[in-house]
């Protein structure tokens, strides 16, 4: 069992290769898993009044997750050679941005762990972090997953049924963030066409309607990290997110 004073705050550069042109995009990724009291000490001065009002009504776990996401943005931004990002604002559909508009931001959190990705403005990327829990089972599964997705979940021999559901749910969330609309779009519009196991615990996902995007998912224990990005882009080092995910618990 993880000790209460466990601190994990790591970042890395994630280069993205363009499959059609000789171009490389640089993104910056971080995962944070730290005690709530430490996160409050570090992050509270950065929060807006709206943030503080929201957190006053949150459980301790939810508060820890939220602040870990904010700390992950800060940790990732420190390796960009630009001003570190401290304060986050939100667009009309809840999409995060920082006031200087140096880079776009995607944030995710689960189980008290936060993750963030900073990336250039001329591409669209979304990340999601999910943990398998009773919460997933309590969701309206028949609404979230269609018949094709249930078949995909059953057909992935390497996956347990629960992990298959986690991948599908996480990829839909990641795509909705890449589209910058959140779950205001229907689950059917976000439906998944295929899931391919690339190597142990790393999966590539294609979408039924949004052919211009792919998603990659990394599994570690009951955690799933998913990153949706344009299908002309791929990660130069596919195992780097997986390495951080495994270390953060």
C-alpha positions in Angstrom: 0.0 0.0 0.0 1.3 3.5 -0.9 2.5 5.5 2.1 0.7 8.8 2.8 3.9 10.8 2.3 4.5 9.3 -1.2 5.5 12.1 -3.7 5.7 11.5 -7.4 6.1 14.6 -9.7 7.8 13.8 -13.0 7.7 15.2 -16.5 9.1 14.3 -19.9 9.3 15.7 -23.4 7.0 13.7 -25.8 8.1 14.3 -29.4 5.4 13.7 -32.1 6.3 12.6 -35.6 4.2 13.7 -38.6 3.6 10.6 -40.8 3.0 12.6 -44.0 5.6 15.4 -43.7 9.1 15.7 -42.3 7.9 17.6 -39.2 8.2 17.1 -35.5 6.0 18.6 -32.8 7.1 18.8 -29.2 4.7 18.2 -26.4 5.4 18.2 -22.6 3.8 15.6 -20.3 3.7 15.3 -16.5 2.1 13.1 -13.9 1.7 14.1 -10.2 0.8 12.0 -7.2 1.4 13.9 -4.0 -0.3 14.2 -0.6 -3.2 16.7 -0.4 -1.6 18.9 2.2 1.5 19.3 0.0 -0.6 20.1 -3.1 -2.6 22.7 -1.2 0.6 24.4 0.0 2.0 24.4 -3.5 -1.1 25.2 -5.6 -3.5 27.3 -3.5 -1.8 30.7 -4.3 -2.3 30.0 -8.0 -6.1 29.3 -7.9 -8.8 31.7 -9.0 -11.8 32.5 -6.8 -13.9 30.2 -8.9 -11.4 27.3 -8.4 -11.5 27.8 -4.6 -15.3 28.0 -4.5 -15.4 24.7 -6.5 -12.9 22.9 -4.2 -14.8 24.0 -1.1 -17.5 21.6 -2.1 -15.3 18.7 -3.1 -14.3 15.5 -1.3 -10.7 15.2 -0.2 -9.9 12.7 -3.1 -11.5 15.0 -5.7 -9.6 18.0 -4.3 -6.4 16.0 -4.4 -7.0 15.0 -8.0 -7.9 18.5 -9.1 -4.8 20.0 -7.5 -2.6 17.2 -8.8 -3.7 18.1 -12.3 -2.8 21.8 -11.7 0.6 20.8 -10.3 1.1 18.6 -13.4 0.5 21.6 -15.7 3.1 23.5 -13.7 5.7 20.6 -13.8 5.2 20.1 -17.5 5.5 23.8 -18.3 8.8 24.1 -16.4 10.6 22.0 -19.1 9.3 24.2 -22.0 12.0 27.0 -21.4 9.0 29.4 -21.2 7.3 30.9 -18.2 5.8 28.2 -15.9 2.1 28.0 -16.1 0.4 28.6 -12.7 -3.1 29.9 -13.3 -5.6 28.2 -15.5 -8.8 29.6 -17.0 -11.7 27.8 -18.8 -13.5 28.3 -22.1 -17.2 28.3 -22.5 -17.2 24.4 -22.8 -14.9 24.0 -19.9 -11.7 23.6 -21.9 -8.6 24.8 -20.0 -6.2 27.5 -21.2 -3.6 29.8 -19.8 -3.7 33.6 -20.3 -0.4 33.9 -22.3 -1.5 31.3 -24.9 2.0 30.0 -25.2 0.7 26.4 -25.6 -2.5 24.5 -25.4 -3.3 22.4 -22.3 -5.1 19.2 -21.6 -5.6 18.0 -18.0 -6.8 14.7 -16.6 -7.1 13.2 -13.1 -8.2 10.1 -11.3 -7.7 8.5 -7.9 -5.9 11.5 -6.5 -3.4 11.5 -9.5 -3.1 14.3 -12.0 -1.7 14.4 -15.5 -1.2 17.2 -18.0 0.0 17.6 -21.6 1.1 20.9 -23.1 1.3 21.1 -26.9 1.4 23.5 -29.9 -1.6 25.5 -31.0 -1.6 24.2 -34.5 -2.7 20.7 -33.5 -5.5 19.3 -31.3 -4.8 16.7 -28.5 -6.8 15.5 -25.5 -5.7 13.3 -22.6 -7.7 11.4 -20.1 -6.8 9.4 -17.0 -9.3 6.9 -15.6 -9.3 4.3 -12.8 -11.5 1.3 -12.7 -13.8 1.6 -9.7 -17.4 1.1 -8.7 -18.0 4.5 -10.4 -17.5 3.0 -13.8 -19.9 0.2 -13.1 -22.5 2.7 -11.9 -22.4 4.6 -15.2 -25.2 3.9 -17.8 -23.2 1.4 -19.7 -25.8 0.8 -22.3 -25.8 4.5 -23.2 -22.0 4.9 -23.1 -21.1 1.7 -25.1 -22.7 0.6 -28.3 -23.0 -3.0 -29.6 -19.8 -2.7 -31.7 -17.8 -1.6 -28.6 -19.1 -4.4 -26.5 -17.9 -6.8 -29.2 -14.5 -5.1 -29.2 -14.2 -5.4 -25.5 -15.0 -9.1 -25.6 -12.6 -9.8 -28.5 -9.4 -8.3 -27.0 -8.1 -11.5 -25.4 -5.3 -9.7 -23.6 -7.8 -7.5 -21.8 -10.1 -8.4 -18.9 -13.6 -7.1 -19.5 -13.1 -4.4 -17.0 -10.0 -3.1 -18.7 -11.7 -3.1 -22.1 -14.5 -0.9 -20.7 -11.9 1.4 -19.1 -10.1 1.8 -22.5 -13.4 2.6 -24.4 -14.5 5.1 -21.7 -11.1 6.8 -21.5 -10.7 7.2 -25.2 -14.1 8.8 -25.6 -13.2 11.3 -22.9 -9.8 12.0 -24.5 -11.4 12.5 -28.0 -14.0 14.9 -26.5 -11.1 16.9 -25.0 -9.2 17.0 -28.3 -12.3 18.3 -30.0 -12.5 20.9 -27.2 -16.2 20.2 -26.6 -16.1 17.8 -23.7 -19.0 15.4 -23.2 -21.5 17.9 -24.6 -21.2 15.7 -27.7 -23.1 12.4 -27.8 -21.4 9.1 -26.9 -22.4 7.6 -30.2 -20.6 10.4 -32.0 -17.5 9.4 -30.1 -17.9 5.7 -30.9 -14.9 3.4 -31.4 -14.3 1.4 -34.5 -11.2 -0.7 -33.5 -8.8 -1.5 -30.7 -5.4 -2.9 -31.5 -2.9 -4.2 -28.9 0.5 -2.8 -30.1 2.4 -4.4 -27.2 1.8 -5.3 -23.6 -0.6 -2.9 -22.1 -0.4 -0.4 -25.0 -3.3 0.0 -27.4 -4.2 2.0 -30.5 -7.8 3.0 -31.0 -9.6 4.2 -34.1 -12.9 6.1 -34.1 -16.0 5.4 -36.2 -16.9 8.9 -37.1 -13.8 11.0 -36.3 -11.4 9.4 -38.8 -8.9 12.2 -38.5 -8.1 11.2 -34.9 -6.5 8.1 -33.3 -6.1 7.4 -29.6 -3.4 5.6 -27.7 -4.1 4.0 -24.3 -1.6 2.8 -21.7 -2.7 0.4 -18.9 -1.1 0.1 -15.5 -3.0 -1.8 -12.8 -6.4 -0.2 -12.6 -5.3 3.0 -14.3 -5.7 3.9 -18.0 -4.1 6.9 -19.6 -5.4 7.8 -23.1 -4.2 10.4 -25.5 -6.2 11.3 -28.6 -4.4 13.1 -31.4 -4.6 13.6 -35.2 -4.0 10.4 -37.1 -1.1 11.9 -39.0 0.9 12.1 -35.8 2.5 9.3 -33.8 4.7 9.2 -30.7 8.4 8.8 -31.3 8.8 7.0 -28.0 5.6 5.1 -27.4 6.6 3.6 -24.0 7.4 6.9 -22.3 3.9 7.6 -21.0 3.7 4.0 -19.8 6.9 4.3 -17.9 5.7 7.3 -15.9 2.2 5.7 -15.4 3.8 2.6 -13.8 6.0 4.7 -11.5 3.3 7.1 -10.2 1.5 4.7 -7.9 
